[in-house]
């Protein structure tokens, strides 16, 4: 998507440091960074977790976690950020995800010596690596490494708890109508596995596929997990005769913690594990 947009190295200062971003691009950033903009809630959470929340001078209207993010200047939403507002904040770098619509405005930012750094974590390991890299970028290695270690340790502990468990067939419903779920390219498929489940859509192409009712009805999940939203409070009608619905194994989870690949992925996996294997957490319910 960005192959024709050039490299940030052309506009960076000679004294900058070189990093490789999530798309494999070479990005040169200043030696000392204290003014950045985030164009995605997941990136904002990562920057705070890496101990660099005080470096953020602009975030999107969707950036609502942690609480301190709500007080930062808003630059529009993820898909349609206000370039003029961003430029007026004089950031040294803008951090985006591949989900952001950045192709059109990358050149505008780089023409003003504003580096664009893309993150693209598709796994828990990638999130850990991003945290450590952010520590290097912002000079907050101690905090960032501690957060990455904590994330790794929580998944290791969860793995111990779930050893030997039978994996129920699990369906994550992202939206009811149309019916969207998590496919083989989504980090959510890994999270379901980490939580002790077996995703019935793990082999469906793309990250967040739209399913036909014919495809969905054949999946027969034991458990359905709903991404909580006003229009996704119950399973799609196609699942009315499924084992999950008949046995009452339909659960709801905070949409933000499963929609944002970042430091709260451990929280998401732990919460799903309690849904899938309540017997393993009988003495530690939340």
N, C-alpha and C positions, 0 to 999 in steps of 0.2 A: 504494500500500500504506500510505503514511503520511499520506494526505491528511486523515484525521480525528484525527491525533495532536497537532495544534497546532504552534506555533512555539517554538523555544528562546528567542526574544527575550523572551517574557513572563517568563521566570525569570532572565534574565541580569542581571548588574550593569549599572548605568547607564554605567559607565566602559568597558564591553566594546567589542570590535571586531566588526564585522559581516562575515561570510563567506557565500558561497553554496556549499552542499554539492552532492554528486553527483546529488541528486534535485531540485535547484533550490530547496531550502528555505533560508530565511534563518536563519542560526545566529549567535548572538552569543557570543563567547568572551572570556575575561578578557584584559586587556592583557598579562599575563605568565603563561605556562602552564608549569608544572613537574610536574604530576601528571595523567597520562592513562592510560586503559585501552584496549587494542586487543582487539577481538573477532573478528579474522580473521588468519591467518598472512600474507596478502598485505599487509594494513595494517601489521602489525608490521614487515615487511621494508621497507615504504615509509618508515615513521617512522625506522628506523635509517638508511636510505640518505639521508634528509634531514638527518641529523646530530643527531637528537633522541632517540636510543635511551635516553639517560639520563633522559628525561621519563616513560618507561613505568614504571608501578607495578603493572600487572596485564596479563596476556595469557592466551590460551587454552592448553589442553594441546597443541594442534597447532602452536603457534608455536615452531618449533625452529631458525629461521635468522634472523639469524646466531647464532653460538654463544652470545653473551651473552644471547639471548632465553630460553635454557633456564634461566637463573638468576632470572628474574623470577617473581613470585608468580602462580600459576595460579588462574584464576577459573572453571574449568569448560571445557566445549568450546564450539565456535562456536554450535551450535544450542541448547544448554541452559546458558547461563552462570548462575552463582550470584549473584543480585542482592544478597543480603545481604553476600557477600564483596566485591563491587564497591563497595557503599556504604561498607563499613568502610575501604576504601582511600582514601576521600575524594578521588576524582579530580575535576578541574575539567571534564573532558570524556571521553566514551566514543566511540571511533571504530569504526564498523562498516561492513560492506558490505551491499548489498541482498540478499546470500545469507543474511544472519543473520536469525534469527527475533526481530525487534525490536519488532514491533507491540505485543505484550503488555506489554513492560516499559519502553517508552519513557516512558510517563507516570510510572511509578515513579521513574525516574531524574531526569526534569525536575522532579518535585515536590520533589526534594532539591537543586535548583539544579545538577544535573549535566547539562551540554549533551550532546546526541547529534549527532555529525557523521557523515553517510553518504558513503562514497566509492563510485563506480560506474564505474570506468574500463573502457571497451570497446575501446580501441585503444592503440597505442603512444603516439600524440600525447596521449591522455588521461592516461596514466601520467606523461608528462613534465610536463603541466600540474599534476597532483596533487603531484608532487615540489616544484615551485616554490611551489604554494600552501601545502604543509606548511612550507616554509622561512619563509613569511610568518607562519604561525600560531605557529611555535615560535621565531621570531627567529633562524633558522639559514640565512638566505638564501644565504650564500656556499657552504656545503656542499651545500645542496639544488640550487642552480642548477648547480653543478659536476657533480653526479650526473645531472641532467637533460640537460646538454650532452653528457656522456659517452655517455648512452643514445642520444641523437640521432645523435652522430657514429659510433657503432658500427653503427647501421642504415644510415647514409649510406655507410660504407665497404663494408658487405656488399652494398649495391645496386651499387656500382662493380664489385665482384668478379664479380657474377652477371650483369652486362649481356650480353645476346646469347645467354643460355643457353636451351635448350629446357626447358619446364616439364613434368616428369613428373606424371602423374595420381597424386595422393597421398590416402591414407586414413589418418586418425588414429583409432586404436581406443582409446577411453577405458576401456571394459570389454568383456570377451569375452562373458559371459553375465549378464544380457541385453546385447545389443550396443548400446553407446552411442558416439557420435562427436561431432564439433564441427560445428555447423550455421552458417547464415548470420549469426546474431546473436552468434557467439562471436569473441572476440579471436584465437582460435587460427586462424581462417580467414585473418585478416590475416597472422599469423605464418607460415603455410605459404607464402603469397604472397611475403612478405619473404625467405623461405628459398629461393625459386626454384622452388616447387612450384605445382601447380594442384589445389586441394582438390576432390575428387569430390563432396563434400557441401556445397559453398559455397552452394547454392541450397535446401538442406533447411531448412524453417522451424524456428525457435527456436535457442537457443544450444547445447544439448547434447541432441539428439534421440535417442530410442530407435528403432533401425531394425528393420524386419521383414526376415526373410531374403530375401523376394522382392525388396525394394528393394535390399538390399545386393549380392545376386548380380549385378545388372545394372550395378554401378558399375565393375567391372573395373579396379582400380587398378594402376599400374605399381610403386608403392611403398606399403608399409604401415608406419606408425610406431606402436608400442605405448607407451602410457603405463605405465611400469614399476610393476607390483604383483604380489603373489604369485598372484593369480587372473587375470592378464592377461599371461602370458608367451609366448603364441603367438596367431596370428590365429584368429578364429572359423572353425569348420569350413566355413562357407559360402564362404570364400575359397580353399579347397584347390586349385582349378583356375585361380586368378587368375594373371595375368602376374607379379604381385609375388612370390607364393609360388614359382612355377615357376622364376623367375630368381634366387631367393634374396635379393630386396630387401625383407627384413623387418627392421626395426630397433627398438630399444628406447631410450626416453629417460626421464630422471629425471622422475617424475610431478610433483614439486613445481615444477619450473621452467616447466612448461607449464600447471599448474593454478592458479598464482598470478600474476595480472596485476600485475606490479611491476617492480623494477629488474633482475631476472634474465631478463626477456623477451628481451634481446639475446643472452644466453647460449643461450637456447632456440632462437632463430632461427639463430644461428651453428652450433649442433650439428646442427640439422635440415638446414642447407645443406650440411654435410659429408656427410650421409647421401644427400642428393639429387644433389649435384654433387661427388663425391670428387675428380674430375679438377681442379677449381679450387683444391683445397687440398693438392695432392700434396706441396708443400714445407712444409706447415704443419699436419700432422696432430696430433691430440690423443689 
